[in-house]
Amino acid sequence: MPTPCEVDTTFRLDTQQAEDLARQFGTPLYVLTETCLRQRIRAYKHAFEASAERTQLCYASKANSTLGVIKIAHEEGCRIDVASEGELRAAIAAGVPAGDCEFHGSNKHPDELLFALESGIHAINVDNFEEIEHLSSLWQLRYTTKLVLRLAPGVDPITHEKIATGQEDSKFGFNISDGSAERAVLLTMKFKLHLVGFHCHVGSQLLDPEAQAAGAEALARFALRMLESHGFEAQVLNFGGGLGIPYTKDDSPLPVIEYCRRLADGVSNVLGETSLKPLLMQEPGRALVGEAGLTLYQVGVVKEVPVAGGTRVYVSVDGGLADNPRPALYGAEYTVERVSPVTESGLKRCTVSGRHCETDELFPNVLLPNDIAQGDLLQVLCTGAYNSSMASNYNRYPRPATVLLTTEGTTRLLQRQETWDEMFAREIV
Ligand SMILES: Cc1ncc(COP(=O)(O)O)c(C=O)c1O
């Protein structure tokens, strides 16, 4: 298995593979490739390690918390970032010790905190004063868990507003500029909590490093100020989520090696020759798993409707916002291809729509072959992140299966399609 920083192109299936998988497992179907997944993780890890002396990569399991995926990320040396008790339970069920997990969340329930502490979680990312107070009441139980404060560094990244989180007007973290972050440090010191450092996550799907680097430098400046003003020595600086991915040909993320170097250099410029030598951390989700996955759909109805200046072609597929809510949530775009090759009939502009009782415009404005027809298979690339983990049962559709194409060339079911019995198992008539 190669370990260079650059890895081969986005995962797609050929016609035979796609038809075999659709026949065996049905559609819609999430398909992951183990080779690409491991390559992406190794490439990111290698790039980060090459950029600074002490680094640790975490996998943001919210991106895809299928147990098989968490297991692979852990095998590749990642700690696991969990954002709920459910995600922590998923990590534990995947065989990851809680001592290799970090717990995030802007409104953690006291029961979740207790479960995490009792499980022996490695670190808790503390978001607010209520959480500090609550942890201080539990601390008499002498937990060894480390605490990291999530800070709002006042960085407004260029990305969709729904995935921008580094600005001051945000529910996440302690504001640096209004003094909340400093008060939080003093409070943890007063309660003698095991504070080890600082975290920020300025936003997701960032294709260049400037916003993330600004966040990282703000953390480093803050850490230095806490050392000088209060003698608090930060051992950890965590810059949050990772690099964006090429969902479409218009997205060109910086090579990961340059990205990591830019972040690490920014921190080292701020800390210079001071005594602070923190462990640098990142917790990418989509950059590790996004490109390793695709979704297969089968085309049903194809309909032409008159619109001003022409016609619109609606190509309906047997999935939609229940298996991929990102287009409806924030207009996310993807690369959509027919599995069987384009014939001589050429291409036409289509709107791929989902089957749910909403407009469910999955992919407006994609080019598909002129002879697209019922029964054709479509593959949507880069759906390994935030698709299966965000799936719902809207309109009572069962959630799709996930299969893994292993490095040995076999096909392994990671998660089977939900059954009707499971769908109604929680209900009492
Ligand atoms: C705190 C935190 N860390 C990491 C991530 C992962 O982000 P990405 O998948 O863009 O790398 C997120 C995404 O929402 C996040 O909120």
Ligand as a Chemical Component Dictionary entry (heavy atoms), coordinates in Angstrom:
data_LIG
# 
_chem_comp.id                   LIG 
_chem_comp.type                 NON-POLYMER 
_chem_comp.pdbx_formal_charge   0 
_chem_comp.three_letter_code    LIG 
# 
loop_
_chem_comp_atom.comp_id 
_chem_comp_atom.atom_id 
_chem_comp_atom.alt_atom_id 
_chem_comp_atom.type_symbol 
_chem_comp_atom.charge 
_chem_comp_atom.model_Cartn_x 
_chem_comp_atom.model_Cartn_y 
_chem_comp_atom.model_Cartn_z 
_chem_comp_atom.pdbx_ordinal 
LIG C1 C1 C 0 -15.391 20.105 15.899 1  
LIG C2 C2 C 0 -15.272 19.495 14.547 2  
LIG N1 N1 N 0 -14.149 18.827 14.237 3  
LIG C3 C3 C 0 -13.990 18.234 13.037 4  
LIG C4 C4 C 0 -14.980 18.295 12.076 5  
LIG C5 C5 C 0 -14.749 17.606 10.762 6  
LIG O1 O1 O 0 -14.795 18.501 9.704  7  
LIG P1 P1 P 0 -14.401 18.027 8.243  8  
LIG O2 O2 O 0 -15.217 16.826 7.929  9  
LIG O3 O3 O 0 -14.746 19.167 7.360  10 
LIG O4 O4 O 0 -12.938 17.728 8.255  11 
LIG C6 C6 C 0 -16.158 19.003 12.348 12 
LIG C7 C7 C 0 -17.221 19.094 11.346 13 
LIG O5 O5 O 0 -18.310 19.531 11.564 14 
LIG C8 C8 C 0 -16.306 19.611 13.618 15 
LIG O6 O6 O 0 -17.420 20.276 13.942 16 
# 
loop_
_chem_comp_bond.comp_id 
_chem_comp_bond.atom_id_1 
_chem_comp_bond.atom_id_2 
_chem_comp_bond.value_order 
_chem_comp_bond.pdbx_ordinal 
LIG C1 C2 SING 1  
LIG C2 N1 SING 2  
LIG C2 C8 DOUB 3  
LIG N1 C3 DOUB 4  
LIG C3 C4 SING 5  
LIG C4 C5 SING 6  
LIG C4 C6 DOUB 7  
LIG C5 O1 SING 8  
LIG O1 P1 SING 9  
LIG P1 O2 DOUB 10 
LIG P1 O3 SING 11 
LIG P1 O4 SING 12 
LIG C6 C7 SING 13 
LIG C6 C8 SING 14 
LIG C7 O5 DOUB 15 
LIG C8 O6 SING 16 
# 
